[in-house]
């Protein structure tokens, strides 16, 4: 996921909203530009913070996913050397020596 565009998108969206509101309310151009500049700076910072939060959440989800995969791999029962061709080791002792080799 491309997170580099999150701060820019949030900033431009807020700027568009402020521009529309100032045009509809017929505010002075100088005041509108000052308001727009302040809005762009504030929402760019908010976008950067949002980007960091999303990155942290994604990294923690990947860490949790790796931990669950590792625990699932540890829980898999692998055959042990006690079983040779389907015969338990205890039964191997009771077999005649000729068959045991």
C-alpha positions, -999 to 999 in steps of 0.1 A, spaced: 0 0 0 14 34 -10 13 55 22 34 83 8 2 99 -7 -18 99 26 -5 133 39 -8 149 5 -43 136 -1 -56 147 34 -40 182 29 -55 187 -5 -89 175 5 -89 199 35 -77 227 12 -105 221 -13 -131 221 15 -118 254 29 -116 270 -6 -152 260 -13 -164 274 20 -146 307 16 -160 311 -19 -195 303 -9 -193 327 21 -178 354 -1 -149 360 23 -120 385 15 -93 370 -7 -64 379 16 -82 363 46 -91 333 25 -55 327 15 -43 330 50 -69 305 62 -60 282 33 -23 283 41 -30 276 78 -53 247 69 -28 232 44 0 232 70 -21 218 98 -37 191 78 -3 181 63 10 175 98 -22 156 106 -16 135 74 20 127 85 8 116 119 -19 94 102 7 79 79 29 70 109 0 54 127 -10 33 97 26 22 93 28 11 129 -5 -8 127 6 -26 95 40 -35 110 24 -49 142 -1 -69 121 28 -83 101 46 -92 134 15 -109 148 10 -128 116 46 -140 117 42 -150 153 11 -170 146 27 -187 116 57 -196 137 35 -210 165 15 -230 139 47 -244 126 58 -254 161 25 -272 167 29 -295 137 36 -330 149 65 -344 129 72 -381 129 98 -391 153 125 -418 149 107 -440 174 85 -452 146 103 -471 119 81 -480 90 50 -479 112 63 -501 140 69 -486 174 103 -489 190 90 -511 218 78 -536 193 111 -536 175 128 -550 206 104 -580 206 111 -589 170 137 -615 160 171 -601 154 171 -611 117 140 -590 110 153 -561 132 182 -555 108 
